[in-house]
Structure formats: C-alpha cells, structure tokens
Amino acid sequence: MDFSSKLLENAVNEMSQFPGIGKRTALRLVLHLLKQPKEHTQKLSQSLQLMRDEVIFCKICNNISDRDVCEICSNPNRNGEIICVVEDIRDVMAIENTGRYRGHYHVLGGKISPMDGIGPGDLNIISLVERVKSGNVKELIFALSSTLEGDTTNFFIFKQLETYTINITTIARGISVGDELEYTDEVTLGRSIVNRVPFESSLKST
Amino acid sequence: MDFSSKLLENAVNEMSQFPGIGKRTALRLVLHLLKQPKEHTQKLSQSLQLMRDEVIFCKICNNISDRDVCEICSNPNRNGEIICVVEDIRDVMAIENTGRYRGHYHVLGGKISPMDGIGPGDLNIISLVERVKSGNVKELIFALSSTLEGDTTNFFIFKQLETYTINITTIARGISVGDELEYTDEVTLGRSIVNRVPFESSLKST
C-alpha cells in the first residue's frame, strides 16, 4: 500500500497492529477520524493512554480496577468462600451480567498453551494457590473454556491444590437454553444427561 | 455492559465510536493494549493525534498530503490535462496501484446523497469547476462507484461543466478480468457489449 502522507501511513500501521485489523480496515478507521473534529481524536487517544497508564489490576483477583482492590473483592455482601476461576476479565463481565453469582473471582490472564509459549508461570496461578492456602476458601469453580488448553489449565491447578480440603467444581456443560436437542453435538448432549440435576436447582443463585 | 473500571469504560466507549466496531470488539481491542507494553499504546495514540492535527489536504486535488500541494499534483512527469474524479483517497490509492494512470486526481470527499444529508455544497465540487475553468484541463474521468448516488454526483458535475469544451468520460464498466461470462449480471454484461473496445486498447496506459 502506497500512502500519500507519512503521517497517515504511521497511523495506519499503528492501527493495524490490533488483532483482526488489517491495513485496509485500519485505513478506513483512520480516514473516519479525519472526517471527525480534531477533539474527537484527542479524546480517543487520551482515553487510551490514560487507561493504559492508570488502570490497576486488583491485587487479590487480578481483575481490572481503578483501585488496589476491585469492587467485587471489597464488597462485604459477596461470598469470599467461593472463587470462580476465569480466563480473562470478559468472562467476569459475562458471569456478572447473569446476576446469578455472588462469590469472588480469580482472573488467570490466559490458559496454559505450550503451542503459544504460555506456561503456568505466565498465568496468575501462584496467587490463586496462595488464596486457597490462606484458608478462607471453601469452593473453587473452574469456568475456563472447554478446550484442550482449558482442560490442561484446570488439571494443573487441580493438581496444585490436591492436598487442600476444598470443593473443586466446574461450570455445567449442557444444551444452551432455547436450543433444540436434535441439533446438539453428541459430546454436549451426552454430558448433559450424565450430569443431570434436580429440577428445582435451575431456580437457584450462588 | 458493566465495567469494573471507569478508565476501561471510557476507552471502550471511545473505541466503539469507529464505524463497524461495537462494544464487544472495542473491549477486545482495548484489552489487547493492556497486554502490550505501555510504549505501544503511547505510540498508537501519538501517531493518531499527530496524523489528525498535522495532515494536510492538497489545495489542488484535496488528496491527503504532508505538504500544501501533494506529490501527484507537483510531479512534472504527470499529465495535468486529465483529471480523474474520485470519491475518496482510497480510490486514489487503488488507481495508483494499477500503475496505468499518469494524470491528476480530484478527491470529492463523498457522493451527493440527500438521504445522508450530503448535498453538492458538502463536496469539493466548486474547486473542481474552478480547475476546469482555469483552462488547462482537457479531460475529466468520472471514477465514482456506479450507485444511484454516484450517478447523481456524476450528472451534477456534468451539468456544471456543460458550457466548457472538455471531454468528460467515465471508467469502463464490464466484466472483471478473470470472471466467467455466464455468472456476470445482465446489466454489466450488456454494458460490456455495448461499450466494446478495439482489441489493442487493452494494452494502453493513460
């Protein structure tokens, strides 16, 4: 791609470093900025930079926060005896949106994936083990995605905590609410029968 | 969407103002920045702001440039007697990439589209008429997209220039090189037969 302006080229190159954004999309986005008032670009770049420089990761659960301890960890109405282990902050947001969970979280920051060079040391696993060691935790809920990497990570953490007397559970896999039985894959359908639950439990909150 | 950090929320809101980028995609992009070193975000926001503040539109053709007069308009080896009228800078880049055009351009900045509130006054049409009036222009090539808006814009400019003795042409519509005849829509196929060209002309440059 030949650009008529070096400034434009630099901006496009920077924008195209986002995952899933190629040169053409980046150009479209940057040209959009040119059609907007200058203040718009100023606000955008300032908010990105401020976010990157000032955002804090909760020192307990590693969730993104504006304070040392995030709102969930510091909320006295939430149950600190249950920790839900998730991959990243988007999973926290998704579970929070359900309004069905009142425990704490632990954000790992990824999954063990040797293919991508991510080992246990790159994730927030040690701090999770420390939280369990501290003695207040009664249950750990694994909510990683059910891929090879997710299962590996679950198993690694499970092994680390074998000697502690806590419940380790995993979120239920089954047929999505509203989905048709006949179109569900066999693994999911099989699991949903093996792991069937008492009818009245579908009304509970944790 | 509930965010655990106000800074994150602001950044996501700003990112989601780009066309085609929703809140979820914006969050994915912003979280990507958090995984990169701080310098990365700094470079990104600086290059965007610098581009927005410093970029110049060529005072002749309105192409994006780092100087008052763009490289194409100031290139003595290019033919200023031919002007190719395009919608935006991406079209200039596309035509330049072909390497088959050695004339000048005129970037309108859009198409006449009453539905979107874009009238002739919002486009760089007056400056185009001025360029023709100056007397050096022999041919105008319309290269707008063949939509209702593109045709309207072409016709509007054509009407403005009726009294001047210049050639007004439009880029050829026809079957894309490599496409199969049988799958081409009727309008395109019909036009490509009506506007057939001498065989040897497919080898020329302008």
Interface residues (C-beta under 8 A of the other chain):
Chain A: M1 D2 F3 S4 S5 K6 L7 L8 N10 A11 N13 E14 M15 Q17 F18 P19 G20 I21 L27 R28 L29 V30 L31 H32 L33 L34 K38 H40 T41 Q42 K43 L44 S45 Q46 S47 L48 Q49 L50 M51 R52 D53 E54 V55 I56 N63 I64 S65 D66 C70 E71 I72 D88 I89 R90 V92 M93 E96 N97
Chain B: M1 D2 F3 S4 S5 K6 L7 L8 N10 A11 N13 E14 M15 Q17 F18 P19 G20 I21 L27 R28 L29 V30 L31 H32 L33 L34 K38 H40 T41 Q42 K43 L44 S45 Q46 S47 L48 Q49 L50 M51 R52 D53 E54 V55 I56 N63 I64 S65 D66 C70 E71 I72 D88 I89 R90 V92 M93 E96 N97
